[in-house]
Amino acid sequence: MKFLKIFILSGIFFYQKGISPLIGKNCRYIPSCSNYMKQSLLKYNIITAFFMIFKRIIRCHPWGNKGYDPIK
């Protein structure tokens, strides 16, 4: 499981440094979705983290909320 977390965190790092600067800031929440995913993976086990990330992505739509949404 630790290898899987490291692999996913590497993908997030690549996205944040390589792809995100090209597409701009589009996230409705603070912290951004990629930071939220990174923080949840570091704090919780992988299954809980993916459940939290899934709920966050579901909430991200044009009629949804915006603003500060920390990891609980």
Summary of the structure (lengths in Angstrom):
residues: 72
radius of gyration: 12.4
end to end distance: 22.2
largest distance: 37.1
contacts: 167
relative contact order: 0.17
helix: 65%
strand: 6%
